[in-house]
Amino acid sequence: MAKMVQYRLSREEARHLLGRIASLLSTSGGRSARDGIVKLLNASVSSYSWVGIYLVDGGELQLDAWSGPEATQHVRIPIGEGVCGFAAKAGRTEIVSDVSRDARYLECFPTTKSEIVVPIMRGGKVLGEIDIDSGIFDAFSSLDREFLEAVAAMLAPTITSLGIR
């Protein structure tokens, strides 16, 4: 009988990754820490095919760090456009189970089937966001949301940005 491949994040994996992220943040800061975090997330969670961190720059999101098989053409996204821009404007996590059914989706890769976008906030202002694509439909659970919102909370104190005006 073939072994089932587990692609969902487990609570144990989430706890372990939060510890590793805390360690990264305590030993390095700024861009270096964000580079390490996106690489760690992309390498550690099999359902995450591309991981990026965008920072707010005026009325746009600017790609700051990413890890995946290739770069995205969307290095600047206007606040309010696409799933990323919508999440930044609304200040809330967005999970899209099937990107082909969401008119807001800005295609980065033809292999992307689902996406999660988690705002990084401090003092009620969006400073940036974590954007993750998956090549699997319905790849993101409530545990992914909870885990990535914890990562965003850990990142928030390390980001110096003006936020959305």
URHU-V844584 format. One record per residue. N is the residue number from 1. RES is the residue in one letter. SS is DSSP state (a for helix, b for strand, c for the rest). BURIAL is I if it has 9 or more other C-alpha atoms within 8 Angstrom, else O. D_FIRST is the distance of its C-alpha to the first C-alpha in Angstrom with 1 decimal. Layout:
((N,RES,SS,BURIAL,D_FIRST) (N,RES,SS,BURIAL,D_FIRST))
This chain:
((1,M,c,O,0.0) (2,A,c,O,3.8) (3,K,c,O,6.5) (4,M,c,O,9.2) (5,V,c,O,12.4) (6,Q,c,O,15.3) (7,Y,c,O,18.5) (8,R,c,I,20.8) (9,L,c,I,23.4) (10,S,c,O,23.4) (11,R,a,O,26.7) (12,E,a,O,26.3) (13,E,a,O,25.9) (14,A,a,I,28.8) (15,R,a,O,31.1) (16,H,a,O,30.3) (17,L,a,I,31.1) (18,L,a,I,34.3) (19,G,a,O,35.4) (20,R,a,O,34.9) (21,I,a,I,36.7) (22,A,a,I,39.6) (23,S,a,O,39.9) (24,L,a,I,40.1) (25,L,a,I,42.7) (26,S,a,O,44.7) (27,T,a,O,44.9) (28,S,c,O,45.4) (29,G,c,I,46.7) (30,G,a,O,47.1) (31,R,a,O,45.4) (32,S,a,O,43.9) (33,A,a,I,42.1) (34,R,a,I,40.9) (35,D,a,I,39.6) (36,G,a,I,37.7) (37,I,a,I,36.2) (38,V,a,I,34.9) (39,K,a,I,33.4) (40,L,a,O,31.8) (41,L,a,I,30.3) (42,N,a,I,29.1) (43,A,a,O,27.4) (44,S,a,O,26.0) (45,V,c,I,24.5) (46,S,c,I,21.8) (47,S,c,I,22.7) (48,Y,c,I,26.4) (49,S,c,I,27.2) (50,W,b,I,30.9) (51,V,b,I,33.1) (52,G,b,I,36.8) (53,I,b,I,39.8) (54,Y,b,I,42.8) (55,L,b,I,46.2) (56,V,b,I,49.0) (57,D,b,I,51.9) (58,G,c,I,54.5) (59,G,c,I,53.2) (60,E,b,I,50.0) (61,L,b,I,46.8) (62,Q,b,I,46.8) (63,L,b,I,43.6) (64,D,b,I,44.0) (65,A,b,I,40.7) (66,W,b,I,37.3) (67,S,b,I,34.1) (68,G,b,I,31.7) (69,P,c,O,31.3) (70,E,c,O,34.8) (71,A,c,O,37.9) (72,T,c,O,38.6) (73,Q,c,O,41.7) (74,H,c,O,42.4) (75,V,c,O,44.2) (76,R,b,O,46.7) (77,I,b,I,46.0) (78,P,b,I,48.9) (79,I,c,I,48.6) (80,G,c,I,47.7) (81,E,c,I,45.9) (82,G,a,I,42.2) (83,V,a,I,39.7) (84,C,a,I,40.9) (85,G,a,I,44.5) (86,F,a,I,44.0) (87,A,a,I,42.3) (88,A,a,I,45.2) (89,K,a,I,47.8) (90,A,a,O,46.3) (91,G,c,I,45.5) (92,R,c,O,42.1) (93,T,c,I,38.4) (94,E,b,I,37.0) (95,I,b,I,33.3) (96,V,b,I,32.5) (97,S,c,I,29.1) (98,D,c,I,29.8) (99,V,a,I,32.5) (100,S,a,O,33.2) (101,R,a,O,34.5) (102,D,c,O,36.8) (103,A,c,O,40.2) (104,R,c,O,40.9) (105,Y,c,I,38.1) (106,L,c,O,39.5) (107,E,c,O,37.0) (108,C,c,O,36.4) (109,F,c,O,33.3) (110,P,c,O,31.8) (111,T,c,O,28.3) (112,T,c,I,29.2) (113,K,c,I,27.7) (114,S,b,I,28.8) (115,E,b,I,31.4) (116,I,b,I,32.9) (117,V,b,I,36.5) (118,V,b,I,38.0) (119,P,b,I,41.8) (120,I,b,I,43.3) (121,M,b,I,46.3) (122,R,b,I,49.3) (123,G,c,O,52.3) (124,G,c,O,51.0) (125,K,b,I,51.0) (126,V,b,I,48.0) (127,L,b,I,48.1) (128,G,b,I,44.9) (129,E,b,I,41.3) (130,I,b,I,37.7) (131,D,b,I,35.9) (132,I,b,I,32.2) (133,D,b,I,30.3) (134,S,b,I,26.6) (135,G,c,I,24.8) (136,I,c,I,22.7) (137,F,c,I,24.3) (138,D,c,I,25.2) (139,A,c,I,24.2) (140,F,c,I,26.9) (141,S,c,O,27.0) (142,S,a,O,30.0) (143,L,a,I,28.9) (144,D,a,I,29.2) (145,R,a,I,32.6) (146,E,a,O,33.7) (147,F,a,I,32.5) (148,L,a,I,34.2) (149,E,a,I,37.3) (150,A,a,I,37.6) (151,V,a,I,37.3) (152,A,a,I,40.0) (153,A,a,I,42.2) (154,M,a,I,41.9) (155,L,a,I,42.8) (156,A,a,I,45.7) (157,P,c,O,48.3) (158,T,c,O,47.7) (159,I,c,O,48.5) (160,T,c,O,52.1) (161,S,c,O,52.4) (162,L,c,I,54.8) (163,G,c,I,52.2) (164,I,c,I,52.7) (165,R,c,O,56.4))
